[in-house]
Amino acid sequence: MKSQSEPARRNVAARHVRRELLPDQSPELLRELHLLTRDGKLNADALRKLKQVNHLVGLLAPALNDVQQRYPEPVVVDLGSGNGYLPFVLYELFFQAGGPGKVLGVESRTELVQRATERAARLRYERLSYLGGGIAEAAYPERIHVVTALHACDTATDDALAVALAHKADWVALVPCCQAEVAQQLKERRAERAESDALDAIASLHAHAWHRREFGSHLTNVIRALVLEASGYQVTVTELAGWEHSLKNELILARRVHAFHKPAQKRLEALLAATGVRPRIIRVLEERAEAAAVAPPTETETT
């Protein structure tokens, strides 16, 4: 428990800012990103954002090092980039000094895309670029090696996961936010099965609105992790940063090690059947499977 004299959120004086930075991270970039004040301080809100980004960057370091060693031109894509803190920090630390590859940010808000594009040009970050549009609609390169999505809201995280799977990303890092879709599906399912739910043990986990919101959020992320495992990824679920920096604090980090994992697929199917939910990522994958089943054979397949 914090003492009364210890503030819940703090400012960092200019002379102490270096303590908050990663090795080789520059105060100049943080000024450009408006995380440092004019007099070189970190205010409480900027410190909260920096803690989240820097902790994620530290967890992503093995992924960046891996793809830069194995591929001549690895592609790192940050989905739902917002103000662009993560792509710029990644570029400075892993690409600016000559590391191979490029960083691509995707953001639906035109003004943020324009601002980030101008900032990249000003900093001469020649291999950092931005695409406008929603995560599901953007025009991606054929191959993506690392996919990140920091606080992509509700089903936008599912769209990010779908992009990663479609482009066979070697690494995926998702920090979900504001999962509401599955909670609504649980509510609708409960209304449809009001009588039989009296004997449904799972229904007891979401009988109250508060529990339904929390259980729906947890269930959403469990399904996402199982989708990744079924698709051949080794998955780690961990805390992004301290709760004092963000309440949306769950990180799903995955590395592709197989083509497919049948036991995980069976667990996923069993969970979906038991809960009766069909989140967006499941619907997208079903649509892809149906499209693949009716697609005409390619020239390679017919020869």
Summary of the structure (lengths in Angstrom):
residues: 303
radius of gyration: 21.2
end to end distance: 69.7
largest distance: 75.9
contacts: 932
relative contact order: 0.10
helix: 50%
strand: 16%
